[in-house]
Amino acid sequence: MTSPPLTASSSVIIVGASHAGVACAERLRKLGFEGKITLIDRLSGIPLERPPLSKKFLLAEASVTDESFSLRAEPWYDDNQITLKHGCEVKVITPSTKMITLDDGEHMQWDVLVLATGATPRALSVSNGSSERLMVLRHPEDARTLRHQLHKSQDVMIIGGGYIGLEVAASARKLGKSVTVVEAADRLLARVASEAASSFFHHLHQSHGVAIHTGAQVKSLTDEGQGMTISLGDGRVMTADLVVAGIGVIPETQLADAIGITTGNGILTSNNYQSSHPDIYAIGDVALPDHGYTHGQIRLESVHHAQMSAEIAAATMMAKTPSDYVAENEVPWFWSEQYDLRLQSAGLVPAQHHTIRREGRREGQVSFWSFSDHKLEAIEALGDAQAYMVGRSLLAAGGTISRDIIADPETDLKALLKA
Ligand SMILES: Cc1cc2nc3c(=O)[nH]c(=O)nc-3n(C[C@H](O)[C@H](O)[C@H](O)COP(=O)(O)OP(=O)(O)OC[C@H]3O[C@@H](n4cnc5c(N)ncnc54)[C@H](O)[C@@H]3O)c2cc1C
């Protein structure tokens, strides 16, 4: 079902003022929307970028101000006539009257509502799993507390070897801490990376002195006052001053659930990010698009997806054709920074994959090209921007490239783009 296009007297309320919400507000203005835009976030302060929270923000000196990490400079909101209500939580949506209710009891009217509520860290389901020495990392306040705790700690344990856990591990090593990573799966980054890239990161962290235990299940955590005791399923017992759990996130679907919008592992949406209610959109980490550029129902957690989903939703609200604004052959991409190395990846690594490793032109550059049968599905490039650009372009063109060509060290990657 389609909703009527926005007019100059329409009001758009966006719940969640992070990467997706702010990008949606920005795109609506760029597309000429002259009505009211209100961005609401339960966090206080000017919205900050999330990726630095496990990297530069965590390592920043106390003298570095939050402003250097703002998603948009403070005047941007007024300049674009976007009302930012921060420190307010949306508690209730009333679809019949098109109202929302905030935690202070205020009611606000909307014509279109955008849920950009993101996700919340999954809690460790272990006995005694609560202590100020046990932390998660999602929001700026978490990162501020973690930065403070890191300075007081020497032995740091990371539970979960996903990107956030590994980035925190690298930052903690940069601060000279002793770091242990415990991962339940049999390899690091098992959910998101190729086996070859997992193995690369395993060795990278080991070479920086990180102790890694894969296939290791945490059974219990106890705060002994002086530190934490961590018991593993196989009977091993470890200690740490600080434990950071990075074991995935749960999409914040509660507002949608309460009004009967269809949800699963996220808020189900069309490819245009419209939920099962035609005037309510869901974008960013909370959205589970039906069959977008992921070619399947996949919930993506990345800045690129936050941006793309916001742009597609805004174009739809303005009755524009999203493909006029967003390239139809766009592929998902992601980056990570660990130590002084930058990963750039594009595409999605399929469960069954065959990966080819290519050394780059300069020392230390390497890329992993993952194929399903004979189709290129993903590229993961470490410090090799050229391989990434070529891989991403090949993926956008459909991924039809022979494995042998990629495997041949003599292949001039740049020439493939001209072919
Ligand atoms: C530490 C860290 C490092 C990352 N690094 C990278 C990286 O290197 N590269 C990359 O591509 N991605 C990275 N990501 C992922 C990326 O940041 C997320 O994909 C992105 O933030 C998703 O944006 P979002 O707006 O959908 O959700 P979020 O950023 O989760 O924001 C949702 C917002 O909604 C607010 N909210 C929720 N419910 C309500 C309510 N009821 N009322 C009011 N407000 C509400 C929350 O307070 C929050 O501010 C990282 C994430 C983290 C946490």
The ligand as a Tripos MOL2 file, in Angstrom:
@<TRIPOS>MOLECULE
LIG
   53    58     1     0     0
SMALL
NO_CHARGES

@<TRIPOS>ATOM
      1 C1         31.1040    0.7410   18.5700 C.3       1 LIG1
      2 C2         30.5520    0.6340   17.1960 C.ar      1 LIG1
      3 C3         31.4130    0.6370   16.1070 C.ar      1 LIG1
      4 C4         30.8990    0.5430   14.8020 C.ar      1 LIG1
      5 N1         31.7670    0.5680   13.7520 N.ar      1 LIG1
      6 C5         31.2820    0.5430   12.4910 C.ar      1 LIG1
      7 C6         32.1530    0.6420   11.3800 C.ar      1 LIG1
      8 O1         33.3780    0.7430   11.5250 O.2       1 LIG1
      9 N2         31.6130    0.6260   10.1300 N.ar      1 LIG1
     10 C7         30.2540    0.5290    9.9250 C.ar      1 LIG1
     11 O2         29.7910    0.5430    8.7780 O.2       1 LIG1
     12 N3         29.4050    0.4110   10.9730 N.ar      1 LIG1
     13 C8         29.8820    0.4250   12.2450 C.ar      1 LIG1
     14 N4         29.0260    0.3150   13.2980 N.ar      1 LIG1
     15 C9         27.5860    0.0930   13.0410 C.3       1 LIG1
     16 C10        26.8590    1.4120   12.8120 C.3       1 LIG1
     17 O3         27.2650    2.3660   13.7430 O.3       1 LIG1
     18 C11        25.3600    1.1590   12.9200 C.3       1 LIG1
     19 O4         25.0150    0.3300   11.8280 O.3       1 LIG1
     20 C12        24.5940    2.4670   12.8740 C.3       1 LIG1
     21 O5         24.8320    3.2250   14.0300 O.3       1 LIG1
     22 C13        23.0960    2.1910   12.7590 C.3       1 LIG1
     23 O6         22.4360    3.4180   12.8210 O.3       1 LIG1
     24 P1         20.9170    3.5060   13.2760 P.3       1 LIG1
     25 O7         20.5840    4.9640   13.2010 O.co2     1 LIG1
     26 O8         20.0930    2.5490   12.5270 O.co2     1 LIG1
     27 O9         20.8650    2.9880   14.7950 O.3       1 LIG1
     28 P2         21.6140    3.4280   16.1240 P.3       1 LIG1
     29 O10        22.9410    4.0040   15.8350 O.co2     1 LIG1
     30 O11        21.5180    2.2540   17.0410 O.co2     1 LIG1
     31 O12        20.6900    4.5790   16.7250 O.3       1 LIG1
     32 C14        19.3840    4.3690   17.1530 C.3       1 LIG1
     33 C15        18.9890    5.5570   18.0200 C.3       1 LIG1
     34 O13        17.6130    5.4380   18.3610 O.3       1 LIG1
     35 C16        17.4230    5.8850   19.6870 C.3       1 LIG1
     36 N5         16.1660    5.3110   20.1800 N.ar      1 LIG1
     37 C17        15.8100    4.0050   20.1870 C.ar      1 LIG1
     38 N6         14.5540    3.8560   20.6810 N.ar      1 LIG1
     39 C18        14.1190    5.1000   20.9910 C.ar      1 LIG1
     40 C19        12.8940    5.5930   21.5320 C.ar      1 LIG1
     41 N7         11.8770    4.7940   21.8560 N.pl3     1 LIG1
     42 N8         12.7880    6.9280   21.7410 N.ar      1 LIG1
     43 C20        13.8060    7.7820   21.4130 C.ar      1 LIG1
     44 N9         14.9860    7.3500   20.8980 N.ar      1 LIG1
     45 C21        15.1270    6.0320   20.6800 C.ar      1 LIG1
     46 C22        18.6700    5.3920   20.4020 C.3       1 LIG1
     47 O14        18.9090    6.1520   21.5660 O.3       1 LIG1
     48 C23        19.7550    5.6120   19.3290 C.3       1 LIG1
     49 O15        20.3900    6.8520   19.4570 O.3       1 LIG1
     50 C24        29.5010    0.4240   14.6030 C.ar      1 LIG1
     51 C25        28.6380    0.3990   15.7070 C.ar      1 LIG1
     52 C26        29.1520    0.5210   16.9790 C.ar      1 LIG1
     53 C27        28.2060    0.5080   18.1540 C.3       1 LIG1
@<TRIPOS>BOND
     1     1     2 1
     2     2     3 ar
     3     2    52 ar
     4     3     4 ar
     5     4     5 ar
     6     4    50 ar
     7     5     6 ar
     8     6     7 ar
     9     6    13 1
    10     7     8 2
    11     7     9 ar
    12     9    10 ar
    13    10    11 2
    14    10    12 ar
    15    12    13 ar
    16    13    14 ar
    17    14    15 1
    18    14    50 ar
    19    15    16 1
    20    16    17 1
    21    16    18 1
    22    18    19 1
    23    18    20 1
    24    20    21 1
    25    20    22 1
    26    22    23 1
    27    23    24 1
    28    24    25 2
    29    24    26 1
    30    24    27 1
    31    27    28 1
    32    28    29 2
    33    28    30 1
    34    28    31 1
    35    31    32 1
    36    32    33 1
    37    33    34 1
    38    33    48 1
    39    34    35 1
    40    35    36 1
    41    35    46 1
    42    36    37 ar
    43    36    45 ar
    44    37    38 ar
    45    38    39 ar
    46    39    40 ar
    47    39    45 ar
    48    40    41 1
    49    40    42 ar
    50    42    43 ar
    51    43    44 ar
    52    44    45 ar
    53    46    47 1
    54    46    48 1
    55    48    49 1
    56    50    51 ar
    57    51    52 ar
    58    52    53 1
@<TRIPOS>SUBSTRUCTURE
     1 LIG1         1 GROUP 0 **** ****
